[in-house]
Amino acid sequence: MGSSEIWVPLLQGFLRVIDLRLLLMCFAGTSLGTLIGVLPGIGPAAAIAVLLPATYGSDPLTALVMLSGIYYGTMYGGTISSVLINVPGETASVVTTFDGYPMAKAGLGGVALGISAYGSFIAGTMGLVMLSLVAVPLSRAALKFGPPEYFAVMVLTFTMIVGLGGGNLIKSLLSLFLGLLFAAVGQDVVSGYERLTFGITSLLDGIKFIPVVVGMFGLSEVVYGLIHPSEFVGGDKDTKLKLRSVFPKIHHVRESIPSIFRGGFIGFFVGVLPGVGAVTASFLSYGLEKRISKNPEKFGTGVIQGVAGPESANNGASSGAFVPLLALGIPGSTTTAVLLGAFIILGVQPGPRLFTQHPDVVWGLIASMYIGNLMLLILNTACIPVFVWLLKISQRSLSVIVATLCFVGVYSMENSMPAVWMMLLFTLLGFAFKLFSIPPSPLIISLVLGQSAEYALRQSLVISMGSPAIFFTRPICGVLMCASAIFLMIPLMKIKL
């Protein structure tokens, strides 16, 4: 494969994105993402779900540029509250609190934020370069897949989400099977017969994606926050930070550069794996930095490498997560599952044919991510005082805003009340999931992929005259199925007998 097959389309993507409207949408997405990262309790999946109805009627590239900006922007924003008030803005920033907050207490909070911004920019750009290089060859290899291989890939995705996602295996499997059950509602993908509709006409087209994600991630968070209130989203009213303190000194940069590059590589390759994600990447990076340090006992007391490595890792992971999403149409996390739903709603099917059927969209999106990274670097240095001020927003005010967006957004999609009732039902389910610590990721991913997996299964069984042996006798299928079994066994191996 010649380099012109990658860099020429990428250059065309840049030419496509250098448009005032698209640049404004990119800025809006990255700014919202940073804001969401700063304010704990919302998260990228909830934000994308709530704002998805706002993109209705937009062209695919415009909508995806903004929604993707929210995703990788959140990784930047989560650092601010983690460092300044010891409250992670989102889960991938938990590790940053270990050394970031001690640095802030020692008067080096600005340095921690500055090195995080630079590390995030470098690692994010590294990840995008690797995404540009890897996605096309991977999509080409996937073009050789038939229905059995596609089904095996989806089974592998399900088992990786369950096996590597952490938590209770039974609860993860329950979430997965509920998602598959909801995906079966509507008309049979082959025969067209009604299934699980209970005579409700609005269910003939299946359970719509937007009411599900808005209910489970948007409105349920509001309900949970109101039942478990806190006066401030962040906490300290007196948190102050001057702009000049955000720029680290030369020796800080010199000490951090190796950690940034190591974290970037770890983050990208971990981000590619479904079910692993930015949280795992951050912990792995922190563990590596501590292991190779000459003074490991100082970690947890304010070591700059303990901030630079994990922050670079979680931004590298956000770039890596786009590889299976774009090349295979496989989401590796809740957020990328919501993004996959956005792609489909906008009429763009991610997967092996994406780079040939919609090259303007996919390369424009990748190019916008390079520009978005630069915007985020500026935002997370020049606008730090603004984001510090935003930590004062009360939980109740934020809840009213989010709840209003949920109701208006879902109703406006189809101007129908059934969608609103569906959202409320999934709000209750999302609240129950939080109450009983059931992970929502398997449900969302199986809901998105459920019909495709069923269709691939039915096609495969037609090819094999009903024999399931086809999933084990074909070489690629056999390898993928064996890998699925291994990932499913990992949680069982951790159980103490």
C-alpha positions, 0 to 999 in steps of 0.5 A: 500500500503506497503512502499516497493512499493515506496522505493524499486522502488525509490532505483532502480531508484537511481541505474539506475541514478548513471551512468556517462552519466545520471549524466552529463545530470542531471548536464547539465540540472540543469546548463542550468536551472540556467543560464536560470533563471539568464537571464531574458526573456527566461523562462523554457518553451521556453528553453525546447522547444528550446532544445527539438529537441536536445534530438531527438534519445536519450533514454527517461530517458536521455532526460527527466532527462535533460529537467526536470533539466532545469525546476526545475533549472530555479526556483533556477536561477531566484533568482540571478537577482531578488536579485542583480539587481531587475530584476526577471529571471522568473515570479515565482521570482517576489516576491523575489524582494520585500525583496531580492533587499533591502537586496542587497542594505543593503549589504546582497545580499549574505545572501539572495542568500545563504538562497534562495539556502538552502530554495530551496534545502530543499523545493525541497527535501520535495516536491520530498518526497511528490511526491514519496508518492502521485504519485503511489496511485493517479495513482492507483485510476485513473486506475479505471477511464473510458472515461467519467472520463478522459474527465471530468478530462480534462475539469477540467484541461481546466477550472482551467487553464482558471479560476485560471490562472489570466488575462482576461477570454475572452482572456484565452478562445480564447487561449483555443479554438484556441488550440482545433482547432489546435488539430483537424487538421489532421485525425479524431481520429475515422473515419480517415477522413481529417479535416482542412488540406486544401489539404496540405499533411504535415498537415495529421499528424496534427500540430506537437508539436515542431514547435508550442512551439519553435515558440511561446516560443523561436523565438517569445521571440527573435522577441519581445526582438529585437523590445523592446531592452535593452542594457543588459539582466540584467543591472548593469555592476559593480555587484560584489559578493564574494563567502564567502558572500553567506554563511548566519550566524547561526541567519539568518538560525534560522530565516528562517527555519520556513518560509522555511518549510511553503513555501515548504508545500504551494508550493507543494500543490499549485503546484499540482493544474493545472493553479495555479503554482509557481507564486501564491505559491510565493505570498501566501507564502509571504502573510502568512509570512507577516501576521504571522510576529511580524513586518509586516511593515518591509516587503519590506525593506529587511526581510529575511523571505520575501525571504526564504518563497517565494523561498521555495514555488516556488521550492516546486511548481515545485515538486508538478507540477509533480504529475498530470503530472506523475500520470494523464498525465495532465499538470498544466502549460505551462512548464509541457505541454511542458514536456508532449509533450516531454514525448509523443515524446519520446514514454512514455505516462504519466498517470495511467499506467506510473508506471507499463509500464515504472517504470525504466523511471519514478523512474529514473526521480524522483531519478535524481531530488533528485540528481539534487537538490543537484547539484543545491545547490552546483551550487547556492553557489559555482558558484554565481560569474560566474552567476553574470558575465553572467548578462553582456551578451548582449540581441543581442548576446543572441537573435542570439544564441536562434534564431539559435537553433530554426531554426536548431532544428526544421529543424533537427527533420524531415529535412523538410521545412514545419516544419520551416514554421509552426514554423514561423507562430506560431512565429507570433502568439506568438508575437501577443499573447504577444502584446495583453496580451493573455495567451499562456498556455491554447493554449499549454495545449489544443493542447497537450490534445485536441485529447485525450479529443476528443477521450474520449468524443467520447468513452463516447457518444458511451457508453451512446448511444449519451446522454451527461447525462453520464457526470453528472450521474456518481458520479466522473464525476458529481463532476468534472463537478461541480468543472469545472463550479465553476472554470469557474465562479471565473473570472466572480465573480471578474467582477464589474457590 
